[in-house]
């Protein structure tokens, strides 16, 4: 039921990192800014290398390039606001502005989850169904899968934003976070949020649990097939093919699942620190892991820079 005699609010205020001393916040600002610039630069490099080298015009690198674009947009939606809140505690944002930020954050976040799932499916097909790989993972199929992930992210954001921001907000408006996170926002609703919370749970299950389960199933089948390979060198190469993707998946889903699938928590500082991991570090992890662990990418990067490839 709506609260009687409430005063509606028109903007929210981020608490951000105001609990830290000023000199600590300056250090955090420099660290976050450097990581942000590295994320933008590394994703741009990955996209350039894939675009300029014909050998990477394959389904795996197609999905990697789409993921790099999505990760870049994801960070742009969050990190500039976070950098501002580090230096300017008690920063305000209008409710429409908050809805806009959350819309893009959720669109690209959900898109990333399903892109990782499709990348896992690509690994499954190349190892378990190699003779059918060119048929199953053709250009048209890859475009359809990538378009599907974008459509799921967009539709999820529309449903969630329409559900949450149709609520009236009142009383205190201090968000214990550095961006418009759904759990922080719903605390200020002046109406019953039971149905909205149920919708949020369903969306979290679809965006996190469904891809995780399908990735797990694909890797069980993939590992089973790898273990049947007679050659030790063949098994090593097969495991190496999956290692980079699996590393990114574990870090990505561990952090987001801890935040959005756990019961409500009063430890807002803990939530903020974990949120830093999947908004700042994880987007940088993707290009770093795929480039540093892949000799072909490193050689192609050197060729792009006009230097001799590694021997």
ZATI-338819 format. One record per residue (C-alpha): residue in three letters; residue number from 0; z, x, y. Coordinates in steps of 0.05 Angstrom, whole numbers. Layout:
REM ZATI-338819
r residu: ALA; num: NUM; c3: Z; c1: X; c2: Y
...
END
This chain:
REM ZATI-338819
r residu: UNK; num: 0; c3: 0; c1: 0; c2: 0
r residu: UNK; num: 1; c3: -14; c1: 24; c2: 71
r residu: UNK; num: 2; c3: 46; c1: 51; c2: 109
r residu: UNK; num: 3; c3: 70; c1: 6; c2: 165
r residu: UNK; num: 4; c3: 69; c1: 29; c2: 237
r residu: UNK; num: 5; c3: 32; c1: 94; c2: 223
r residu: UNK; num: 6; c3: -5; c1: 135; c2: 275
r residu: UNK; num: 7; c3: -75; c1: 152; c2: 251
r residu: UNK; num: 8; c3: -96; c1: 224; c2: 258
r residu: UNK; num: 9; c3: -165; c1: 247; c2: 279
r residu: UNK; num: 10; c3: -160; c1: 320; c2: 261
r residu: UNK; num: 11; c3: -125; c1: 367; c2: 213
r residu: UNK; num: 12; c3: -91; c1: 434; c2: 226
r residu: UNK; num: 13; c3: -96; c1: 492; c2: 178
r residu: UNK; num: 14; c3: -33; c1: 530; c2: 163
r residu: UNK; num: 15; c3: -77; c1: 584; c2: 136
r residu: UNK; num: 16; c3: -42; c1: 651; c2: 131
r residu: UNK; num: 17; c3: 7; c1: 639; c2: 187
r residu: UNK; num: 18; c3: 66; c1: 655; c2: 141
r residu: UNK; num: 19; c3: 45; c1: 728; c2: 144
r residu: UNK; num: 20; c3: 62; c1: 775; c2: 200
r residu: UNK; num: 21; c3: 8; c1: 791; c2: 251
r residu: UNK; num: 22; c3: -5; c1: 862; c2: 226
r residu: UNK; num: 23; c3: -12; c1: 836; c2: 155
r residu: UNK; num: 24; c3: -61; c1: 783; c2: 178
r residu: UNK; num: 25; c3: -104; c1: 837; c2: 212
r residu: UNK; num: 26; c3: -107; c1: 875; c2: 146
r residu: UNK; num: 27; c3: -126; c1: 811; c2: 109
r residu: UNK; num: 28; c3: -180; c1: 796; c2: 160
r residu: UNK; num: 29; c3: -212; c1: 865; c2: 151
r residu: UNK; num: 30; c3: -209; c1: 860; c2: 75
r residu: UNK; num: 31; c3: -238; c1: 790; c2: 73
r residu: UNK; num: 32; c3: -292; c1: 807; c2: 123
r residu: UNK; num: 33; c3: -313; c1: 869; c2: 84
r residu: UNK; num: 34; c3: -316; c1: 829; c2: 19
r residu: UNK; num: 35; c3: -355; c1: 774; c2: 53
r residu: UNK; num: 36; c3: -407; c1: 822; c2: 80
r residu: UNK; num: 37; c3: -411; c1: 856; c2: 12
r residu: UNK; num: 38; c3: -423; c1: 789; c2: -21
r residu: UNK; num: 39; c3: -479; c1: 771; c2: 27
r residu: UNK; num: 40; c3: -511; c1: 839; c2: 21
r residu: UNK; num: 41; c3: -505; c1: 845; c2: -55
r residu: UNK; num: 42; c3: -534; c1: 775; c2: -66
r residu: UNK; num: 43; c3: -591; c1: 791; c2: -18
r residu: UNK; num: 44; c3: -605; c1: 855; c2: -57
r residu: UNK; num: 45; c3: -604; c1: 818; c2: -124
r residu: UNK; num: 46; c3: -654; c1: 767; c2: -97
r residu: UNK; num: 47; c3: -699; c1: 821; c2: -68
r residu: UNK; num: 48; c3: -700; c1: 862; c2: -132
r residu: UNK; num: 49; c3: -715; c1: 801; c2: -175
r residu: UNK; num: 50; c3: -770; c1: 779; c2: -127
r residu: UNK; num: 51; c3: -805; c1: 846; c2: -122
r residu: UNK; num: 52; c3: -802; c1: 866; c2: -195
r residu: UNK; num: 53; c3: -846; c1: 826; c2: -242
r residu: UNK; num: 54; c3: -804; c1: 848; c2: -303
r residu: UNK; num: 55; c3: -748; c1: 803; c2: -278
r residu: UNK; num: 56; c3: -791; c1: 740; c2: -273
r residu: UNK; num: 57; c3: -756; c1: 713; c2: -335
r residu: UNK; num: 58; c3: -710; c1: 652; c2: -345
r residu: UNK; num: 59; c3: -646; c1: 693; c2: -344
r residu: UNK; num: 60; c3: -662; c1: 725; c2: -277
r residu: UNK; num: 61; c3: -689; c1: 660; c2: -250
r residu: UNK; num: 62; c3: -621; c1: 628; c2: -262
r residu: UNK; num: 63; c3: -587; c1: 690; c2: -234
r residu: UNK; num: 64; c3: -627; c1: 686; c2: -170
r residu: UNK; num: 65; c3: -611; c1: 611; c2: -162
r residu: UNK; num: 66; c3: -538; c1: 627; c2: -175
r residu: UNK; num: 67; c3: -540; c1: 681; c2: -121
r residu: UNK; num: 68; c3: -568; c1: 632; c2: -71
r residu: UNK; num: 69; c3: -516; c1: 580; c2: -89
r residu: UNK; num: 70; c3: -459; c1: 631; c2: -86
r residu: UNK; num: 71; c3: -482; c1: 654; c2: -17
r residu: UNK; num: 72; c3: -483; c1: 582; c2: 9
r residu: UNK; num: 73; c3: -415; c1: 571; c2: -23
r residu: UNK; num: 74; c3: -384; c1: 629; c2: 14
r residu: UNK; num: 75; c3: -416; c1: 610; c2: 80
r residu: UNK; num: 76; c3: -384; c1: 541; c2: 74
r residu: UNK; num: 77; c3: -314; c1: 571; c2: 65
r residu: UNK; num: 78; c3: -304; c1: 643; c2: 87
r residu: UNK; num: 79; c3: -321; c1: 639; c2: 161
r residu: UNK; num: 80; c3: -269; c1: 584; c2: 169
r residu: UNK; num: 81; c3: -220; c1: 626; c2: 129
r residu: UNK; num: 82; c3: -231; c1: 688; c2: 172
r residu: UNK; num: 83; c3: -219; c1: 646; c2: 234
r residu: UNK; num: 84; c3: -155; c1: 617; c2: 206
r residu: UNK; num: 85; c3: -129; c1: 687; c2: 189
r residu: UNK; num: 86; c3: -132; c1: 708; c2: 262
r residu: UNK; num: 87; c3: -117; c1: 640; c2: 293
r residu: UNK; num: 88; c3: -61; c1: 604; c2: 257
r residu: UNK; num: 89; c3: -53; c1: 529; c2: 269
r residu: UNK; num: 90; c3: -129; c1: 522; c2: 276
r residu: UNK; num: 91; c3: -154; c1: 450; c2: 279
r residu: UNK; num: 92; c3: -214; c1: 415; c2: 249
r residu: UNK; num: 93; c3: -238; c1: 344; c2: 260
r residu: UNK; num: 94; c3: -239; c1: 296; c2: 201
r residu: UNK; num: 95; c3: -316; c1: 293; c2: 201
r residu: UNK; num: 96; c3: -317; c1: 369; c2: 204
r residu: UNK; num: 97; c3: -268; c1: 372; c2: 146
r residu: UNK; num: 98; c3: -311; c1: 323; c2: 106
r residu: UNK; num: 99; c3: -373; c1: 365; c2: 120
r residu: UNK; num: 100; c3: -340; c1: 429; c2: 97
r residu: UNK; num: 101; c3: -313; c1: 397; c2: 34
r residu: UNK; num: 102; c3: -382; c1: 366; c2: 19
r residu: UNK; num: 103; c3: -417; c1: 433; c2: 19
r residu: UNK; num: 104; c3: -360; c1: 468; c2: -16
r residu: UNK; num: 105; c3: -361; c1: 417; c2: -73
r residu: UNK; num: 106; c3: -437; c1: 414; c2: -77
r residu: UNK; num: 107; c3: -445; c1: 489; c2: -87
r residu: UNK; num: 108; c3: -382; c1: 496; c2: -129
r residu: UNK; num: 109; c3: -404; c1: 444; c2: -180
r residu: UNK; num: 110; c3: -474; c1: 472; c2: -178
r residu: UNK; num: 111; c3: -447; c1: 541; c2: -197
r residu: UNK; num: 112; c3: -410; c1: 512; c2: -256
r residu: UNK; num: 113; c3: -472; c1: 480; c2: -286
r residu: UNK; num: 114; c3: -516; c1: 540; c2: -270
r residu: UNK; num: 115; c3: -468; c1: 583; c2: -310
r residu: UNK; num: 116; c3: -473; c1: 533; c2: -367
r residu: UNK; num: 117; c3: -549; c1: 536; c2: -366
r residu: UNK; num: 118; c3: -546; c1: 612; c2: -365
r residu: UNK; num: 119; c3: -503; c1: 608; c2: -428
r residu: UNK; num: 120; c3: -554; c1: 562; c2: -459
r residu: UNK; num: 121; c3: -608; c1: 613; c2: -443
r residu: UNK; num: 122; c3: -569; c1: 667; c2: -479
r residu: UNK; num: 123; c3: -560; c1: 621; c2: -538
r residu: UNK; num: 124; c3: -635; c1: 606; c2: -543
r residu: UNK; num: 125; c3: -657; c1: 679; c2: -536
r residu: UNK; num: 126; c3: -610; c1: 702; c2: -592
r residu: UNK; num: 127; c3: -607; c1: 642; c2: -639
r residu: UNK; num: 128; c3: -678; c1: 614; c2: -629
r residu: UNK; num: 129; c3: -720; c1: 675; c2: -608
r residu: UNK; num: 130; c3: -785; c1: 649; c2: -637
r residu: UNK; num: 131; c3: -779; c1: 585; c2: -597
r residu: UNK; num: 132; c3: -753; c1: 618; c2: -533
r residu: UNK; num: 133; c3: -818; c1: 616; c2: -493
r residu: UNK; num: 134; c3: -827; c1: 543; c2: -511
r residu: UNK; num: 135; c3: -756; c1: 519; c2: -499
r residu: UNK; num: 136; c3: -744; c1: 560; c2: -436
r residu: UNK; num: 137; c3: -812; c1: 553; c2: -403
r residu: UNK; num: 138; c3: -821; c1: 553; c2: -327
r residu: UNK; num: 139; c3: -820; c1: 478; c2: -322
r residu: UNK; num: 140; c3: -756; c1: 472; c2: -364
r residu: UNK; num: 141; c3: -721; c1: 525; c2: -321
r residu: UNK; num: 142; c3: -739; c1: 488; c2: -257
r residu: UNK; num: 143; c3: -715; c1: 423; c2: -286
r residu: UNK; num: 144; c3: -649; c1: 453; c2: -308
r residu: UNK; num: 145; c3: -638; c1: 486; c2: -240
r residu: UNK; num: 146; c3: -657; c1: 421; c2: -204
r residu: UNK; num: 147; c3: -610; c1: 383; c2: -249
r residu: UNK; num: 148; c3: -551; c1: 428; c2: -231
r residu: UNK; num: 149; c3: -566; c1: 418; c2: -156
r residu: UNK; num: 150; c3: -571; c1: 343; c2: -166
r residu: UNK; num: 151; c3: -504; c1: 341; c2: -204
r residu: UNK; num: 152; c3: -470; c1: 381; c2: -149
r residu: UNK; num: 153; c3: -499; c1: 338; c2: -94
r residu: UNK; num: 154; c3: -483; c1: 271; c2: -127
r residu: UNK; num: 155; c3: -413; c1: 295; c2: -144
r residu: UNK; num: 156; c3: -400; c1: 314; c2: -71
r residu: UNK; num: 157; c3: -426; c1: 248; c2: -45
r residu: UNK; num: 158; c3: -381; c1: 208; c2: -92
r residu: UNK; num: 159; c3: -319; c1: 251; c2: -78
r residu: UNK; num: 160; c3: -327; c1: 254; c2: -2
r residu: UNK; num: 161; c3: -342; c1: 179; c2: 2
r residu: UNK; num: 162; c3: -280; c1: 165; c2: -40
r residu: UNK; num: 163; c3: -230; c1: 210; c2: -4
r residu: UNK; num: 164; c3: -253; c1: 205; c2: 68
r residu: UNK; num: 165; c3: -255; c1: 129; c2: 66
r residu: UNK; num: 166; c3: -178; c1: 133; c2: 66
r residu: UNK; num: 167; c3: -138; c1: 126; c2: 130
r residu: UNK; num: 168; c3: -98; c1: 189; c2: 146
r residu: UNK; num: 169; c3: -32; c1: 190; c2: 183
r residu: UNK; num: 170; c3: 35; c1: 224; c2: 196
r residu: UNK; num: 171; c3: 35; c1: 300; c2: 189
r residu: UNK; num: 172; c3: -33; c1: 334; c2: 190
r residu: UNK; num: 173; c3: -16; c1: 407; c2: 175
r residu: UNK; num: 174; c3: -58; c1: 429; c2: 115
r residu: UNK; num: 175; c3: -23; c1: 482; c2: 74
r residu: UNK; num: 176; c3: -89; c1: 517; c2: 61
r residu: UNK; num: 177; c3: -145; c1: 555; c2: 95
r residu: UNK; num: 178; c3: -200; c1: 503; c2: 82
r residu: UNK; num: 179; c3: -207; c1: 428; c2: 69
r residu: UNK; num: 180; c3: -184; c1: 426; c2: -3
r residu: UNK; num: 181; c3: -182; c1: 357; c2: -35
r residu: UNK; num: 182; c3: -110; c1: 363; c2: -61
r residu: UNK; num: 183; c3: -84; c1: 383; c2: 7
r residu: UNK; num: 184; c3: -121; c1: 327; c2: 44
r residu: UNK; num: 185; c3: -100; c1: 269; c2: 0
r residu: UNK; num: 186; c3: -27; c1: 281; c2: 15
r residu: UNK; num: 187; c3: -39; c1: 253; c2: 85
r residu: UNK; num: 188; c3: -69; c1: 187; c2: 62
r residu: UNK; num: 189; c3: -34; c1: 124; c2: 88
r residu: UNK; num: 190; c3: -57; c1: 82; c2: 28
r residu: UNK; num: 191; c3: -49; c1: 82; c2: -47
r residu: UNK; num: 192; c3: -89; c1: 141; c2: -75
r residu: UNK; num: 193; c3: -81; c1: 125; c2: -149
r residu: UNK; num: 194; c3: -154; c1: 106; c2: -159
r residu: UNK; num: 195; c3: -178; c1: 163; c2: -115
r residu: UNK; num: 196; c3: -138; c1: 213; c2: -156
r residu: UNK; num: 197; c3: -166; c1: 184; c2: -220
r residu: UNK; num: 198; c3: -237; c1: 193; c2: -193
r residu: UNK; num: 199; c3: -219; c1: 265; c2: -173
r residu: UNK; num: 200; c3: -194; c1: 278; c2: -244
r residu: UNK; num: 201; c3: -258; c1: 251; c2: -275
r residu: UNK; num: 202; c3: -300; c1: 293; c2: -229
r residu: UNK; num: 203; c3: -258; c1: 355; c2: -246
r residu: UNK; num: 204; c3: -266; c1: 341; c2: -320
r residu: UNK; num: 205; c3: -342; c1: 334; c2: -313
r residu: UNK; num: 206; c3: -350; c1: 394; c2: -268
r residu: UNK; num: 207; c3: -303; c1: 442; c2: -305
r residu: UNK; num: 208; c3: -286; c1: 419; c2: -375
r residu: UNK; num: 209; c3: -355; c1: 395; c2: -396
r residu: UNK; num: 210; c3: -390; c1: 461; c2: -378
r residu: UNK; num: 211; c3: -333; c1: 501; c2: -408
r residu: UNK; num: 212; c3: -337; c1: 464; c2: -474
r residu: UNK; num: 213; c3: -412; c1: 471; c2: -478
r residu: UNK; num: 214; c3: -409; c1: 545; c2: -460
r residu: UNK; num: 215; c3: -356; c1: 555; c2: -514
r residu: UNK; num: 216; c3: -399; c1: 520; c2: -566
r residu: UNK; num: 217; c3: -460; c1: 560; c2: -546
r residu: UNK; num: 218; c3: -421; c1: 626; c2: -552
r residu: UNK; num: 219; c3: -392; c1: 607; c2: -620
r residu: UNK; num: 220; c3: -462; c1: 596; c2: -646
r residu: UNK; num: 221; c3: -488; c1: 659; c2: -611
r residu: UNK; num: 222; c3: -433; c1: 704; c2: -638
r residu: UNK; num: 223; c3: -443; c1: 675; c2: -708
r residu: UNK; num: 224; c3: -516; c1: 694; c2: -704
r residu: UNK; num: 225; c3: -502; c1: 763; c2: -676
r residu: UNK; num: 226; c3: -454; c1: 779; c2: -732
r residu: UNK; num: 227; c3: -510; c1: 765; c2: -782
r residu: UNK; num: 228; c3: -553; c1: 819; c2: -751
r residu: UNK; num: 229; c3: -557; c1: 877; c2: -801
r residu: UNK; num: 230; c3: -571; c1: 932; c2: -750
r residu: UNK; num: 231; c3: -510; c1: 958; c2: -712
r residu: UNK; num: 232; c3: -555; c1: 975; c2: -653
r residu: UNK; num: 233; c3: -583; c1: 904; c2: -654
r residu: UNK; num: 234; c3: -513; c1: 875; c2: -652
r residu: UNK; num: 235; c3: -494; c1: 921; c2: -595
r residu: UNK; num: 236; c3: -555; c1: 900; c2: -553
r residu: UNK; num: 237; c3: -542; c1: 826; c2: -568
r residu: UNK; num: 238; c3: -469; c1: 831; c2: -547
r residu: UNK; num: 239; c3: -490; c1: 870; c2: -484
r residu: UNK; num: 240; c3: -537; c1: 813; c2: -466
r residu: UNK; num: 241; c3: -479; c1: 764; c2: -464
r residu: UNK; num: 242; c3: -424; c1: 810; c2: -435
r residu: UNK; num: 243; c3: -441; c1: 803; c2: -361
r residu: UNK; num: 244; c3: -448; c1: 727; c2: -364
r residu: UNK; num: 245; c3: -384; c1: 720; c2: -404
r residu: UNK; num: 246; c3: -345; c1: 762; c2: -354
r residu: UNK; num: 247; c3: -367; c1: 719; c2: -295
r residu: UNK; num: 248; c3: -353; c1: 655; c2: -334
r residu: UNK; num: 249; c3: -282; c1: 675; c2: -353
r residu: UNK; num: 250; c3: -262; c1: 694; c2: -282
r residu: UNK; num: 251; c3: -296; c1: 633; c2: -251
r residu: UNK; num: 252; c3: -268; c1: 580; c2: -297
r residu: UNK; num: 253; c3: -198; c1: 610; c2: -304
r residu: UNK; num: 254; c3: -184; c1: 606; c2: -229
r residu: UNK; num: 255; c3: -216; c1: 539; c2: -214
r residu: UNK; num: 256; c3: -186; c1: 506; c2: -276
r residu: UNK; num: 257; c3: -117; c1: 530; c2: -257
r residu: UNK; num: 258; c3: -123; c1: 497; c2: -189
r residu: UNK; num: 259; c3: -159; c1: 431; c2: -206
r residu: UNK; num: 260; c3: -135; c1: 416; c2: -277
r residu: UNK; num: 261; c3: -61; c1: 430; c2: -269
r residu: UNK; num: 262; c3: -8; c1: 380; c2: -247
r residu: UNK; num: 263; c3: 9; c1: 375; c2: -173
r residu: UNK; num: 264; c3: 44; c1: 437; c2: -149
r residu: UNK; num: 265; c3: 91; c1: 449; c2: -90
r residu: UNK; num: 266; c3: 74; c1: 523; c2: -89
r residu: UNK; num: 267; c3: 21; c1: 520; c2: -35
r residu: UNK; num: 268; c3: 23; c1: 596; c2: -26
r residu: UNK; num: 269; c3: 6; c1: 607; c2: -99
r residu: UNK; num: 270; c3: -51; c1: 558; c2: -94
r residu: UNK; num: 271; c3: -78; c1: 593; c2: -32
r residu: UNK; num: 272; c3: -76; c1: 661; c2: -65
r residu: UNK; num: 273; c3: -112; c1: 636; c2: -127
r residu: UNK; num: 274; c3: -163; c1: 600; c2: -82
r residu: UNK; num: 275; c3: -176; c1: 668; c2: -48
r residu: UNK; num: 276; c3: -197; c1: 694; c2: -117
r residu: UNK; num: 277; c3: -251; c1: 641; c2: -130
r residu: UNK; num: 278; c3: -275; c1: 637; c2: -58
r residu: UNK; num: 279; c3: -277; c1: 711; c2: -40
r residu: UNK; num: 280; c3: -276; c1: 754; c2: -103
r residu: UNK; num: 281; c3: -315; c1: 713; c2: -153
r residu: UNK; num: 282; c3: -379; c1: 706; c2: -111
r residu: UNK; num: 283; c3: -379; c1: 782; c2: -104
r residu: UNK; num: 284; c3: -366; c1: 791; c2: -179
r residu: UNK; num: 285; c3: -432; c1: 758; c2: -199
r residu: UNK; num: 286; c3: -481; c1: 807; c2: -167
r residu: UNK; num: 287; c3: -436; c1: 867; c2: -180
r residu: UNK; num: 288; c3: -428; c1: 853; c2: -254
r residu: UNK; num: 289; c3: -502; c1: 837; c2: -265
r residu: UNK; num: 290; c3: -524; c1: 900; c2: -228
r residu: UNK; num: 291; c3: -474; c1: 952; c2: -249
r residu: UNK; num: 292; c3: -476; c1: 933; c2: -322
r residu: UNK; num: 293; c3: -552; c1: 928; c2: -325
r residu: UNK; num: 294; c3: -592; c1: 993; c2: -326
r residu: UNK; num: 295; c3: -657; c1: 956; c2: -314
r residu: UNK; num: 296; c3: -631; c1: 926; c2: -250
r residu: UNK; num: 297; c3: -604; c1: 993; c2: -226
r residu: UNK; num: 298; c3: -671; c1: 1027; c2: -240
r residu: UNK; num: 299; c3: -709; c1: 971; c2: -205
r residu: UNK; num: 300; c3: -663; c1: 977; c2: -145
r residu: UNK; num: 301; c3: -677; c1: 1052; c2: -141
r residu: UNK; num: 302; c3: -752; c1: 1038; c2: -146
r residu: UNK; num: 303; c3: -746; c1: 986; c2: -91
r residu: UNK; num: 304; c3: -711; c1: 1037; c2: -47
r residu: UNK; num: 305; c3: -767; c1: 1087; c2: -62
r residu: UNK; num: 306; c3: -724; c1: 1132; c2: -105
r residu: UNK; num: 307; c3: -734; c1: 1157; c2: -176
r residu: UNK; num: 308; c3: -704; c1: 1111; c2: -230
r residu: UNK; num: 309; c3: -645; c1: 1134; c2: -270
r residu: UNK; num: 310; c3: -664; c1: 1172; c2: -333
END
